[in-house]
Amino acid sequence: MRNNKYLFLFTLTFFTLGIVNIHFALLGFICMTLPIILLIKNQRKTWCQGYCPRSSLYTTIGKTKKWKSRNTPRFFIKGNMKWIMLLYFGISLSFITMSTIAVARGIKPAMEILRFLIIIPIPFKMPQLIDMIEIAPWVTHLAYRFYSMMMTTTILGLVLGLLYKPRTWCTVCPIATISDVILKK
Ligand code: SF4
């Protein structure tokens, strides 16, 4: 099965909705859980093979490249890079969970900026076209943290796709690594 060539519009819509209001970022949880639900149901990587908007984005941008792609580094395909990315993903999720609990308990204020690679603050505030009132601070914090994680991994994937083959990110994508582990079991 091949990705629909317009699926990348979902990725662009996701990031645009974050500018409309950051709480839309919570829709990204669907992108994280659906691949695993489909995997368990179908016993194959249905999401990766036909429905992933992110890989559609990389493929689409790859087609606009005017230079020749370099070969994907061997340690991406056969080495430990996918485990390093999985570790980053695990640390990131732990950070998101622990900091959201701390905000919910009033121990720390909500983070209302984006961060690259968990800790590097983006030096401007996201425009918010619509205000949502009476949303608990921990929900806002969770939304910013989640959007930051999606933004980071998408940028990393884009850089890899521009340097190497368009879908190089897929060789180290944590969702693919988790899927492989589940399938082996
Ligand atoms: S490996 Fe990751 S980015 Fe690639 S198709 Fe699967 S879920 Fe999408």
Backbone and ligand atoms as CSV (ligand in chain L), in Angstrom:
chain,resi,resn,atom,element,x,y,z
A,1,MET,N,N,0.846,-1.195,0.000
A,1,MET,CA,C,0.000,0.000,0.000
A,1,MET,C,C,0.888,1.254,0.000
A,2,ARG,N,N,0.489,2.281,-0.730
A,2,ARG,CA,C,1.287,3.507,-0.759
A,2,ARG,C,C,0.547,4.643,-0.064
A,3,ASN,N,N,1.317,5.558,0.512
A,3,ASN,CA,C,0.693,6.719,1.136
A,3,ASN,C,C,-0.047,7.549,0.100
A,4,ASN,N,N,-1.241,8.009,0.450
A,4,ASN,CA,C,-1.945,8.960,-0.407
A,4,ASN,C,C,-1.093,10.221,-0.507
A,5,LYS,N,N,-0.947,10.766,-1.722
A,5,LYS,CA,C,0.005,11.865,-1.883
A,5,LYS,C,C,-0.446,13.159,-1.216
A,6,TYR,N,N,-1.711,13.235,-0.805
A,6,TYR,CA,C,-2.166,14.471,-0.145
A,6,TYR,C,C,-2.219,14.370,1.383
A,7,LEU,N,N,-1.797,13.235,1.896
A,7,LEU,CA,C,-1.850,13.075,3.363
A,7,LEU,C,C,-1.009,14.123,4.096
A,8,PHE,N,N,0.012,14.638,3.423
A,8,PHE,CA,C,0.871,15.632,4.088
A,8,PHE,C,C,0.072,16.859,4.542
A,9,LEU,N,N,-1.107,17.055,3.917
A,9,LEU,CA,C,-1.933,18.205,4.315
A,9,LEU,C,C,-2.374,18.092,5.778
A,10,PHE,N,N,-2.510,16.860,6.267
A,10,PHE,CA,C,-2.874,16.683,7.688
A,10,PHE,C,C,-1.761,17.228,8.580
A,11,THR,N,N,-0.508,16.970,8.195
A,11,THR,CA,C,0.617,17.474,9.007
A,11,THR,C,C,0.620,19.000,8.999
A,12,LEU,N,N,0.448,19.573,7.808
A,12,LEU,CA,C,0.435,21.042,7.726
A,12,LEU,C,C,-0.741,21.610,8.518
A,13,THR,N,N,-1.899,20.913,8.431
A,13,THR,CA,C,-3.085,21.380,9.175
A,13,THR,C,C,-2.824,21.325,10.679
A,14,PHE,N,N,-2.161,20.248,11.122
A,14,PHE,CA,C,-1.875,20.123,12.551
A,14,PHE,C,C,-1.072,21.322,13.051
A,15,PHE,N,N,0.001,21.652,12.330
A,15,PHE,CA,C,0.842,22.766,12.799
A,15,PHE,C,C,0.124,24.112,12.655
A,16,THR,N,N,-0.721,24.236,11.640
A,16,THR,CA,C,-1.478,25.488,11.488
A,16,THR,C,C,-2.494,25.634,12.624
A,17,LEU,N,N,-3.153,24.533,12.970
A,17,LEU,CA,C,-4.146,24.595,14.053
A,17,LEU,C,C,-3.518,25.040,15.372
A,18,GLY,N,N,-2.235,24.707,15.550
A,18,GLY,CA,C,-1.528,25.159,16.760
A,18,GLY,C,C,-1.453,26.673,16.829
A,19,ILE,N,N,-1.432,27.300,15.664
A,19,ILE,CA,C,-1.408,28.779,15.637
A,19,ILE,C,C,-2.824,29.318,15.880
A,20,VAL,N,N,-3.833,28.583,15.416
A,20,VAL,CA,C,-5.222,28.991,15.702
A,20,VAL,C,C,-5.437,28.919,17.213
A,21,ASN,N,N,-5.132,27.788,17.780
A,21,ASN,CA,C,-5.124,27.666,19.245
A,21,ASN,C,C,-4.295,26.440,19.613
A,22,ILE,N,N,-3.400,26.622,20.557
A,22,ILE,CA,C,-2.419,25.585,20.891
A,22,ILE,C,C,-3.091,24.284,21.370
A,23,HIS,N,N,-4.301,24.392,21.909
A,23,HIS,CA,C,-4.931,23.184,22.453
A,23,HIS,C,C,-5.272,22.165,21.372
A,24,PHE,N,N,-5.327,22.606,20.106
A,24,PHE,CA,C,-5.537,21.643,19.021
A,24,PHE,C,C,-4.373,20.649,18.925
A,25,ALA,N,N,-3.234,21.004,19.535
A,25,ALA,CA,C,-2.073,20.110,19.486
A,25,ALA,C,C,-2.386,18.754,20.113
A,26,LEU,N,N,-3.372,18.747,21.004
A,26,LEU,CA,C,-3.702,17.489,21.672
A,26,LEU,C,C,-4.250,16.457,20.687
A,27,LEU,N,N,-4.684,16.914,19.504
A,27,LEU,CA,C,-5.123,15.970,18.468
A,27,LEU,C,C,-3.967,15.062,18.044
A,28,GLY,N,N,-2.743,15.525,18.287
A,28,GLY,CA,C,-1.574,14.725,17.916
A,28,GLY,C,C,-1.532,13.379,18.619
A,29,PHE,N,N,-2.234,13.262,19.750
A,29,PHE,CA,C,-2.276,11.971,20.443
A,29,PHE,C,C,-2.875,10.892,19.537
A,30,ILE,N,N,-3.771,11.318,18.647
A,30,ILE,CA,C,-4.371,10.347,17.717
A,30,ILE,C,C,-3.272,9.762,16.824
A,31,CYS,N,N,-2.381,10.648,16.352
A,31,CYS,CA,C,-1.282,10.201,15.477
A,31,CYS,C,C,-0.339,9.253,16.202
A,32,MET,N,N,-0.277,9.394,17.534
A,32,MET,CA,C,0.624,8.521,18.277
A,32,MET,C,C,-0.009,7.178,18.588
A,33,THR,N,N,-1.314,7.180,18.861
A,33,THR,CA,C,-1.947,5.932,19.288
A,33,THR,C,C,-2.497,5.106,18.113
A,34,LEU,N,N,-2.952,5.803,17.061
A,34,LEU,CA,C,-3.569,5.081,15.941
A,34,LEU,C,C,-2.623,4.067,15.298
A,35,PRO,N,N,-1.328,4.415,15.069
A,35,PRO,CA,C,-0.441,3.414,14.472
A,35,PRO,C,C,-0.372,2.126,15.286
A,36,ILE,N,N,-0.360,2.280,16.619
A,36,ILE,CA,C,-0.231,1.091,17.471
A,36,ILE,C,C,-1.548,0.305,17.474
A,37,ILE,N,N,-2.683,1.021,17.500
A,37,ILE,CA,C,-3.984,0.331,17.465
A,37,ILE,C,C,-4.107,-0.464,16.157
A,38,LEU,N,N,-3.755,0.169,15.027
A,38,LEU,CA,C,-3.840,-0.518,13.730
A,38,LEU,C,C,-2.871,-1.691,13.668
A,39,LEU,N,N,-1.706,-1.502,14.275
A,39,LEU,CA,C,-0.693,-2.568,14.276
A,39,LEU,C,C,-1.213,-3.801,15.012
A,40,ILE,N,N,-1.787,-3.555,16.191
A,40,ILE,CA,C,-2.280,-4.678,16.990
A,40,ILE,C,C,-3.458,-5.347,16.280
A,41,LYS,N,N,-4.309,-4.524,15.651
A,41,LYS,CA,C,-5.489,-5.081,14.970
A,41,LYS,C,C,-5.078,-5.888,13.725
A,42,ASN,N,N,-4.170,-5.326,12.921
A,42,ASN,CA,C,-3.856,-5.947,11.622
A,42,ASN,C,C,-2.578,-6.777,11.617
A,43,GLN,N,N,-1.813,-6.707,12.728
A,43,GLN,CA,C,-0.532,-7.433,12.802
A,43,GLN,C,C,0.436,-7.041,11.689
A,44,ARG,N,N,0.342,-5.837,11.223
A,44,ARG,CA,C,1.335,-5.283,10.294
A,44,ARG,C,C,1.322,-3.766,10.422
A,45,LYS,N,N,2.334,-3.132,9.802
A,45,LYS,CA,C,2.471,-1.685,9.985
A,45,LYS,C,C,1.566,-0.933,9.000
A,46,THR,N,N,0.265,-1.061,9.228
A,46,THR,CA,C,-0.731,-0.449,8.339
A,46,THR,C,C,-0.517,1.057,8.220
A,47,TRP,N,N,-0.261,1.700,9.357
A,47,TRP,CA,C,-0.106,3.158,9.379
A,47,TRP,C,C,1.078,3.573,8.499
A,48,CYS,N,N,2.222,2.939,8.737
A,48,CYS,CA,C,3.431,3.300,7.987
A,48,CYS,C,C,3.251,3.010,6.496
A,49,GLN,N,N,2.530,1.958,6.194
A,49,GLN,CA,C,2.422,1.548,4.791
A,49,GLN,C,C,1.395,2.359,3.997
A,50,GLY,N,N,0.484,3.038,4.700
A,50,GLY,CA,C,-0.531,3.694,3.890
A,50,GLY,C,C,-1.154,4.969,4.416
A,51,TYR,N,N,-0.935,5.293,5.683
A,51,TYR,CA,C,-1.710,6.411,6.230
A,51,TYR,C,C,-0.896,7.491,6.929
A,52,CYS,N,N,0.408,7.394,6.938
A,52,CYS,CA,C,1.186,8.340,7.756
A,52,CYS,C,C,1.339,9.702,7.059
A,53,PRO,N,N,0.739,10.755,7.612
A,53,PRO,CA,C,0.854,12.084,6.999
A,53,PRO,C,C,2.287,12.614,7.025
A,54,ARG,N,N,3.036,12.232,8.043
A,54,ARG,CA,C,4.393,12.759,8.176
A,54,ARG,C,C,5.295,12.225,7.051
A,55,SER,N,N,5.185,10.912,6.781
A,55,SER,CA,C,6.031,10.370,5.703
A,55,SER,C,C,5.593,10.949,4.359
A,56,SER,N,N,4.284,11.247,4.238
A,56,SER,CA,C,3.791,11.884,3.008
A,56,SER,C,C,4.438,13.263,2.845
A,57,LEU,N,N,4.598,13.978,3.963
A,57,LEU,CA,C,5.242,15.297,3.906
A,57,LEU,C,C,6.696,15.163,3.433
A,58,TYR,N,N,7.408,14.189,4.023
A,58,TYR,CA,C,8.817,14.016,3.645
A,58,TYR,C,C,8.946,13.615,2.171
A,59,THR,N,N,8.055,12.724,1.728
A,59,THR,CA,C,8.107,12.297,0.323
A,59,THR,C,C,7.831,13.486,-0.592
A,60,THR,N,N,6.820,14.294,-0.218
A,60,THR,CA,C,6.445,15.435,-1.059
A,60,THR,C,C,7.579,16.444,-1.136
A,61,ILE,N,N,8.183,16.753,0.016
A,61,ILE,CA,C,9.283,17.730,0.005
A,61,ILE,C,C,10.496,17.134,-0.721
A,62,GLY,N,N,10.695,15.821,-0.538
A,62,GLY,CA,C,11.816,15.158,-1.226
A,62,GLY,C,C,11.731,15.315,-2.734
A,63,LYS,N,N,10.500,15.329,-3.249
A,63,LYS,CA,C,10.337,15.437,-4.709
A,63,LYS,C,C,10.739,16.814,-5.229
A,64,THR,N,N,10.750,17.800,-4.319
A,64,THR,CA,C,11.110,19.154,-4.781
A,64,THR,C,C,12.627,19.386,-4.719
A,65,LYS,N,N,13.343,18.399,-4.173
A,65,LYS,CA,C,14.793,18.592,-4.029
A,65,LYS,C,C,15.470,18.701,-5.380
A,66,LYS,N,N,16.396,19.636,-5.471
A,66,LYS,CA,C,17.088,19.825,-6.757
A,66,LYS,C,C,18.476,19.172,-6.728
A,67,TRP,N,N,18.858,18.593,-5.614
A,67,TRP,CA,C,20.170,17.964,-5.520
A,67,TRP,C,C,19.996,16.471,-5.245
A,68,LYS,N,N,21.101,15.742,-5.471
A,68,LYS,CA,C,21.057,14.288,-5.333
A,68,LYS,C,C,21.123,13.904,-3.846
A,69,SER,N,N,20.262,12.971,-3.450
A,69,SER,CA,C,20.283,12.550,-2.047
A,69,SER,C,C,21.538,11.732,-1.763
A,70,ARG,N,N,22.111,11.962,-0.583
A,70,ARG,CA,C,23.227,11.102,-0.176
A,70,ARG,C,C,22.657,9.805,0.360
A,71,ASN,N,N,23.505,8.774,0.412
A,71,ASN,CA,C,23.040,7.507,0.982
A,71,ASN,C,C,22.788,7.671,2.475
A,72,THR,N,N,21.756,7.010,2.953
A,72,THR,CA,C,21.451,7.057,4.387
A,72,THR,C,C,22.610,6.429,5.158
A,73,PRO,N,N,23.095,7.098,6.220
A,73,PRO,CA,C,24.213,6.513,6.985
A,73,PRO,C,C,23.871,5.106,7.480
A,74,ARG,N,N,24.898,4.267,7.484
A,74,ARG,CA,C,24.666,2.866,7.851
A,74,ARG,C,C,24.150,2.733,9.287
A,75,PHE,N,N,24.648,3.626,10.183
A,75,PHE,CA,C,24.226,3.465,11.581
A,75,PHE,C,C,22.753,3.875,11.794
A,76,PHE,N,N,22.157,4.490,10.785
A,76,PHE,CA,C,20.714,4.745,10.842
A,76,PHE,C,C,19.948,3.455,10.545
A,77,ILE,N,N,20.475,2.703,9.565
A,77,ILE,CA,C,19.736,1.519,9.113
A,77,ILE,C,C,20.040,0.313,9.993
A,78,LYS,N,N,21.329,0.125,10.275
A,78,LYS,CA,C,21.708,-1.093,11.008
A,78,LYS,C,C,22.257,-0.809,12.402
A,79,GLY,N,N,22.508,0.442,12.733
A,79,GLY,CA,C,23.151,0.746,14.007
A,79,GLY,C,C,22.164,1.098,15.110
A,80,ASN,N,N,22.654,1.914,16.042
A,80,ASN,CA,C,21.873,2.204,17.248
A,80,ASN,C,C,21.043,3.476,17.174
A,81,MET,N,N,21.055,4.129,16.006
A,81,MET,CA,C,20.380,5.427,15.932
A,81,MET,C,C,18.902,5.319,16.298
A,82,LYS,N,N,18.241,4.244,15.888
A,82,LYS,CA,C,16.807,4.133,16.187
A,82,LYS,C,C,16.566,3.980,17.699
A,83,TRP,N,N,17.531,3.349,18.386
A,83,TRP,CA,C,17.377,3.206,19.843
A,83,TRP,C,C,17.634,4.542,20.537
A,84,ILE,N,N,18.560,5.324,19.966
A,84,ILE,CA,C,18.820,6.659,20.524
A,84,ILE,C,C,17.559,7.525,20.370
A,85,MET,N,N,16.922,7.429,19.201
A,85,MET,CA,C,15.695,8.208,18.980
A,85,MET,C,C,14.581,7.720,19.897
A,86,LEU,N,N,14.535,6.398,20.119
A,86,LEU,CA,C,13.506,5.863,21.019
A,86,LEU,C,C,13.740,6.368,22.444
A,87,LEU,N,N,15.030,6.459,22.813
A,87,LEU,CA,C,15.369,6.979,24.138
A,87,LEU,C,C,14.918,8.439,24.247
A,88,TYR,N,N,15.212,9.231,23.213
A,88,TYR,CA,C,14.768,10.632,23.210
A,88,TYR,C,C,13.245,10.714,23.373
A,89,PHE,N,N,12.549,9.840,22.638
A,89,PHE,CA,C,11.088,9.824,22.669
A,89,PHE,C,C,10.592,9.494,24.087
A,90,GLY,N,N,11.238,8.495,24.707
A,90,GLY,CA,C,10.853,8.094,26.071
A,90,GLY,C,C,11.109,9.220,27.059
A,91,ILE,N,N,12.295,9.848,26.949
A,91,ILE,CA,C,12.631,10.954,27.864
A,91,ILE,C,C,11.641,12.097,27.666
A,92,SER,N,N,11.339,12.369,26.404
A,92,SER,CA,C,10.420,13.462,26.089
A,92,SER,C,C,9.035,13.193,26.695
A,93,LEU,N,N,8.556,11.963,26.530
A,93,LEU,CA,C,7.231,11.634,27.086
A,93,LEU,C,C,7.242,11.702,28.612
A,94,SER,N,N,8.374,11.281,29.220
A,94,SER,CA,C,8.466,11.352,30.689
A,94,SER,C,C,8.435,12.808,31.141
A,95,PHE,N,N,9.175,13.654,30.427
A,95,PHE,CA,C,9.193,15.083,30.732
A,95,PHE,C,C,7.782,15.664,30.645
A,96,ILE,N,N,7.106,15.306,29.547
A,96,ILE,CA,C,5.745,15.826,29.336
A,96,ILE,C,C,4.849,15.391,30.494
A,97,THR,N,N,4.933,14.105,30.843
A,97,THR,CA,C,4.044,13.581,31.892
A,97,THR,C,C,4.348,14.218,33.248
A,98,MET,N,N,5.642,14.217,33.614
A,98,MET,CA,C,5.996,14.703,34.962
A,98,MET,C,C,5.723,16.197,35.105
A,99,SER,N,N,6.064,16.960,34.058
A,99,SER,CA,C,5.861,18.410,34.180
A,99,SER,C,C,4.369,18.742,34.174
A,100,THR,N,N,3.580,17.963,33.414
A,100,THR,CA,C,2.133,18.229,33.398
A,100,THR,C,C,1.520,17.932,34.782
A,101,ILE,N,N,1.993,16.869,35.413
A,101,ILE,CA,C,1.497,16.548,36.766
A,101,ILE,C,C,1.882,17.678,37.727
A,102,ALA,N,N,3.143,18.168,37.586
A,102,ALA,CA,C,3.608,19.242,38.478
A,102,ALA,C,C,2.752,20.503,38.295
A,103,VAL,N,N,2.384,20.810,37.041
A,103,VAL,CA,C,1.529,21.987,36.797
A,103,VAL,C,C,0.139,21.748,37.395
A,104,ALA,N,N,-0.385,20.543,37.199
A,104,ALA,CA,C,-1.730,20.235,37.730
A,104,ALA,C,C,-1.766,20.333,39.255
A,105,ARG,N,N,-0.620,20.031,39.900
A,105,ARG,CA,C,-0.580,20.097,41.367
A,105,ARG,C,C,-0.175,21.485,41.874
A,106,GLY,N,N,0.039,22.401,40.947
A,106,GLY,CA,C,0.370,23.781,41.346
A,106,GLY,C,C,1.809,23.955,41.781
A,107,ILE,N,N,2.666,22.983,41.479
A,107,ILE,CA,C,4.072,23.066,41.893
A,107,ILE,C,C,4.848,23.996,40.962
A,108,LYS,N,N,4.469,24.022,39.694
A,108,LYS,CA,C,5.154,24.923,38.749
A,108,LYS,C,C,4.139,25.522,37.793
A,109,PRO,N,N,4.487,26.680,37.193
A,109,PRO,CA,C,3.531,27.302,36.264
A,109,PRO,C,C,3.535,26.575,34.921
A,110,ALA,N,N,2.469,26.788,34.169
A,110,ALA,CA,C,2.376,26.166,32.844
A,110,ALA,C,C,3.407,26.780,31.914
A,111,MET,N,N,3.994,25.940,31.059
A,111,MET,CA,C,4.917,26.440,30.040
A,111,MET,C,C,4.078,26.938,28.866
A,112,GLU,N,N,4.274,28.173,28.481
A,112,GLU,CA,C,3.455,28.707,27.387
A,112,GLU,C,C,4.319,29.174,26.224
A,113,ILE,N,N,5.425,28.460,26.027
A,113,ILE,CA,C,6.269,28.695,24.847
A,113,ILE,C,C,6.623,27.326,24.261
A,114,LEU,N,N,7.157,27.346,23.048
A,114,LEU,CA,C,7.595,26.086,22.435
A,114,LEU,C,C,9.052,25.841,22.795
A,115,ARG,N,N,9.399,24.568,22.835
A,115,ARG,CA,C,10.799,24.212,23.083
A,115,ARG,C,C,11.244,23.191,22.048
A,116,PHE,N,N,12.461,23.392,21.547
A,116,PHE,CA,C,13.044,22.439,20.613
A,116,PHE,C,C,13.892,21.452,21.408
A,117,LEU,N,N,13.815,20.169,21.080
A,117,LEU,CA,C,14.578,19.142,21.810
A,117,LEU,C,C,14.397,19.265,23.336
A,118,ILE,N,N,13.187,19.412,23.766
A,118,ILE,CA,C,12.765,19.437,25.177
A,118,ILE,C,C,13.180,20.718,25.917
A,119,ILE,N,N,14.430,21.163,25.743
A,119,ILE,CA,C,14.929,22.226,26.634
A,119,ILE,C,C,15.244,23.555,25.958
A,120,ILE,N,N,15.330,23.584,24.622
A,120,ILE,CA,C,15.766,24.832,23.969
A,120,ILE,C,C,14.541,25.705,23.653
A,121,PRO,N,N,14.378,26.834,24.358
A,121,PRO,CA,C,13.179,27.649,24.126
A,121,PRO,C,C,13.203,28.328,22.762
A,122,ILE,N,N,12.067,28.347,22.105
A,122,ILE,CA,C,11.939,29.084,20.838
A,122,ILE,C,C,11.693,30.551,21.217
A,123,PRO,N,N,12.523,31.459,20.696
A,123,PRO,CA,C,12.511,32.831,21.247
A,123,PRO,C,C,11.365,33.715,20.761
A,124,PHE,N,N,10.216,33.187,20.542
A,124,PHE,CA,C,9.051,34.030,20.270
A,124,PHE,C,C,7.802,33.277,20.700
A,125,LYS,N,N,6.766,34.038,20.964
A,125,LYS,CA,C,5.523,33.418,21.435
A,125,LYS,C,C,4.672,33.026,20.235
A,126,MET,N,N,4.083,31.858,20.312
A,126,MET,CA,C,3.208,31.417,19.211
A,126,MET,C,C,2.010,32.341,19.115
A,127,PRO,N,N,1.720,32.852,17.909
A,127,PRO,CA,C,0.475,33.617,17.795
A,127,PRO,C,C,-0.718,32.709,18.085
A,128,GLN,N,N,-1.728,33.254,18.713
A,128,GLN,CA,C,-2.942,32.480,19.000
A,128,GLN,C,C,-4.141,33.245,18.439
A,129,LEU,N,N,-4.713,32.717,17.356
A,129,LEU,CA,C,-5.783,33.443,16.680
A,129,LEU,C,C,-7.092,33.396,17.453
A,130,ILE,N,N,-7.296,32.321,18.205
A,130,ILE,CA,C,-8.530,32.201,18.993
A,130,ILE,C,C,-8.144,31.970,20.446
A,131,ASP,N,N,-8.777,32.680,21.335
A,131,ASP,CA,C,-8.557,32.460,22.767
A,131,ASP,C,C,-9.548,31.436,23.278
A,132,MET,N,N,-9.052,30.483,24.049
A,132,MET,CA,C,-9.974,29.561,24.714
A,132,MET,C,C,-9.877,29.872,26.201
A,133,ILE,N,N,-11.003,30.187,26.797
A,133,ILE,CA,C,-10.951,30.573,28.202
A,133,ILE,C,C,-11.336,29.387,29.083
A,134,GLU,N,N,-10.985,29.511,30.326
A,134,GLU,CA,C,-11.321,28.514,31.342
A,134,GLU,C,C,-10.770,27.140,31.037
A,135,ILE,N,N,-9.578,27.109,30.436
A,135,ILE,CA,C,-8.905,25.816,30.236
A,135,ILE,C,C,-7.874,25.680,31.341
A,136,ALA,N,N,-7.856,24.525,31.970
A,136,ALA,CA,C,-6.929,24.327,33.092
A,136,ALA,C,C,-5.490,24.519,32.607
A,137,PRO,N,N,-4.632,25.174,33.418
A,137,PRO,CA,C,-3.243,25.421,33.002
A,137,PRO,C,C,-2.504,24.143,32.608
A,138,TRP,N,N,-2.788,23.032,33.254
A,138,TRP,CA,C,-2.047,21.818,32.917
A,138,TRP,C,C,-2.387,21.331,31.506
A,139,VAL,N,N,-3.607,21.614,31.053
A,139,VAL,CA,C,-3.990,21.221,29.685
A,139,VAL,C,C,-3.197,22.067,28.682
A,140,THR,N,N,-3.095,23.372,28.978
A,140,THR,CA,C,-2.322,24.266,28.113
A,140,THR,C,C,-0.856,23.835,28.081
A,141,HIS,N,N,-0.321,23.517,29.263
A,141,HIS,CA,C,1.069,23.061,29.353
A,141,HIS,C,C,1.272,21.805,28.508
A,142,LEU,N,N,0.356,20.858,28.656
A,142,LEU,CA,C,0.449,19.597,27.905
A,142,LEU,C,C,0.429,19.876,26.396
A,143,ALA,N,N,-0.436,20.804,25.999
A,143,ALA,CA,C,-0.558,21.123,24.574
A,143,ALA,C,C,0.751,21.722,24.043
A,144,TYR,N,N,1.342,22.664,24.794
A,144,TYR,CA,C,2.614,23.260,24.342
A,144,TYR,C,C,3.720,22.219,24.299
A,145,ARG,N,N,3.767,21.365,25.306
A,145,ARG,CA,C,4.801,20.332,25.342
A,145,ARG,C,C,4.632,19.369,24.164
A,146,PHE,N,N,3.398,18.996,23.907
A,146,PHE,CA,C,3.149,18.029,22.846
A,146,PHE,C,C,3.460,18.627,21.478
A,147,TYR,N,N,3.034,19.860,21.283
A,147,TYR,CA,C,3.319,20.551,20.013
A,147,TYR,C,C,4.841,20.656,19.833
A,148,SER,N,N,5.551,20.953,20.922
A,148,SER,CA,C,7.012,21.071,20.855
A,148,SER,C,C,7.639,19.755,20.406
A,149,MET,N,N,7.135,18.647,20.951
A,149,MET,CA,C,7.705,17.349,20.575
A,149,MET,C,C,7.434,17.050,19.102
A,150,MET,N,N,6.201,17.320,18.668
A,150,MET,CA,C,5.859,17.061,17.266
A,150,MET,C,C,6.692,17.963,16.347
A,151,MET,N,N,6.867,19.217,16.761
A,151,MET,CA,C,7.651,20.159,15.957
A,151,MET,C,C,9.106,19.685,15.857
A,152,THR,N,N,9.666,19.268,16.994
A,152,THR,CA,C,11.068,18.822,17.003
A,152,THR,C,C,11.282,17.638,16.076
A,153,THR,N,N,10.426,16.607,16.222
A,153,THR,CA,C,10.646,15.402,15.411
A,153,THR,C,C,10.374,15.685,13.929
A,154,THR,N,N,9.431,16.572,13.657
A,154,THR,CA,C,9.159,16.896,12.244
A,154,THR,C,C,10.341,17.635,11.631
A,155,ILE,N,N,10.918,18.588,12.386
A,155,ILE,CA,C,12.086,19.317,11.864
A,155,ILE,C,C,13.270,18.361,11.660
A,156,LEU,N,N,13.503,17.482,12.646
A,156,LEU,CA,C,14.604,16.518,12.496
A,156,LEU,C,C,14.398,15.665,11.246
A,157,GLY,N,N,13.149,15.217,11.054
A,157,GLY,CA,C,12.831,14.394,9.879
A,157,GLY,C,C,13.035,15.158,8.580
A,158,LEU,N,N,12.679,16.441,8.596
A,158,LEU,CA,C,12.839,17.262,7.383
A,158,LEU,C,C,14.320,17.451,7.059
A,159,VAL,N,N,15.125,17.727,8.091
A,159,VAL,CA,C,16.565,17.910,7.864
A,159,VAL,C,C,17.169,16.615,7.301
A,160,LEU,N,N,16.797,15.482,7.919
A,160,LEU,CA,C,17.308,14.196,7.424
A,160,LEU,C,C,16.867,13.954,5.981
A,161,GLY,N,N,15.591,14.297,5.712
A,161,GLY,CA,C,15.049,14.093,4.373
A,161,GLY,C,C,15.730,14.961,3.330
A,162,LEU,N,N,16.180,16.130,3.747
A,162,LEU,CA,C,16.873,17.016,2.798
A,162,LEU,C,C,18.327,16.571,2.596
A,163,LEU,N,N,18.941,16.038,3.669
A,163,LEU,CA,C,20.334,15.596,3.550
A,163,LEU,C,C,20.447,14.247,2.840
A,164,TYR,N,N,19.533,13.360,3.223
A,164,TYR,CA,C,19.617,11.996,2.692
A,164,TYR,C,C,18.352,11.702,1.880
A,165,LYS,N,N,17.917,10.421,1.894
A,165,LYS,CA,C,16.699,10.094,1.146
A,165,LYS,C,C,15.486,10.671,1.892
A,166,PRO,N,N,14.399,11.012,1.151
A,166,PRO,CA,C,13.280,11.731,1.781
A,166,PRO,C,C,12.725,11.051,3.035
A,167,ARG,N,N,12.652,9.715,3.036
A,167,ARG,CA,C,12.037,9.062,4.201
A,167,ARG,C,C,13.080,8.483,5.162
A,168,THR,N,N,14.241,9.133,5.255
A,168,THR,CA,C,15.282,8.654,6.181
A,168,THR,C,C,14.765,8.620,7.616
A,169,TRP,N,N,13.905,9.569,7.964
A,169,TRP,CA,C,13.347,9.589,9.327
A,169,TRP,C,C,12.706,8.246,9.675
A,170,CYS,N,N,12.084,7.613,8.686
A,170,CYS,CA,C,11.386,6.347,8.953
A,170,CYS,C,C,12.338,5.253,9.453
A,171,THR,N,N,13.641,5.373,9.152
A,171,THR,CA,C,14.581,4.342,9.620
A,171,THR,C,C,14.819,4.444,11.128
A,172,VAL,N,N,14.533,5.625,11.699
A,172,VAL,CA,C,14.793,5.808,13.141
A,172,VAL,C,C,13.540,6.242,13.905
A,173,CYS,N,N,12.409,6.285,13.222
A,173,CYS,CA,C,11.172,6.781,13.843
A,173,CYS,C,C,10.775,5.900,15.040
A,174,PRO,N,N,10.556,6.494,16.208
A,174,PRO,CA,C,10.202,5.692,17.381
A,174,PRO,C,C,8.943,4.845,17.179
A,175,ILE,N,N,7.982,5.364,16.427
A,175,ILE,CA,C,6.754,4.582,16.196
A,175,ILE,C,C,7.096,3.296,15.439
A,176,ALA,N,N,7.996,3.409,14.450
A,176,ALA,CA,C,8.397,2.225,13.688
A,176,ALA,C,C,9.166,1.250,14.579
A,177,THR,N,N,10.041,1.790,15.433
A,177,THR,CA,C,10.831,0.921,16.321
A,177,THR,C,C,9.922,0.178,17.294
A,178,ILE,N,N,8.960,0.907,17.886
A,178,ILE,CA,C,8.010,0.261,18.809
A,178,ILE,C,C,7.197,-0.779,18.050
A,179,SER,N,N,6.784,-0.441,16.829
A,179,SER,CA,C,5.982,-1.381,16.026
A,179,SER,C,C,6.773,-2.659,15.764
A,180,ASP,N,N,8.065,-2.496,15.415
A,180,ASP,CA,C,8.895,-3.677,15.144
A,180,ASP,C,C,8.999,-4.567,16.377
A,181,VAL,N,N,9.177,-3.918,17.536
A,181,VAL,CA,C,9.293,-4.691,18.786
A,181,VAL,C,C,7.997,-5.468,19.039
A,182,ILE,N,N,6.862,-4.787,18.851
A,182,ILE,CA,C,5.561,-5.459,19.091
A,182,ILE,C,C,5.381,-6.612,18.095
A,183,LEU,N,N,5.731,-6.372,16.831
A,183,LEU,CA,C,5.553,-7.422,15.819
A,183,LEU,C,C,6.432,-8.634,16.118
A,184,LYS,N,N,7.649,-8.380,16.599
A,184,LYS,CA,C,8.547,-9.508,16.911
A,184,LYS,C,C,7.966,-10.377,18.015
A,185,LYS,N,N,7.192,-9.718,18.907
A,185,LYS,CA,C,6.639,-10.481,20.021
A,185,LYS,C,C,5.420,-11.237,19.592
L,1,SF4,S1,S,8.117,5.148,10.353
L,1,SF4,FE1,FE,7.204,6.910,11.441
L,1,SF4,S2,S,7.239,8.597,9.988
L,1,SF4,FE2,FE,7.631,6.727,8.832
L,1,SF4,S3,S,5.663,6.057,8.074
L,1,SF4,FE3,FE,5.931,5.051,10.051
L,1,SF4,S4,S,5.038,6.366,11.616
L,1,SF4,FE4,FE,5.287,7.559,9.717
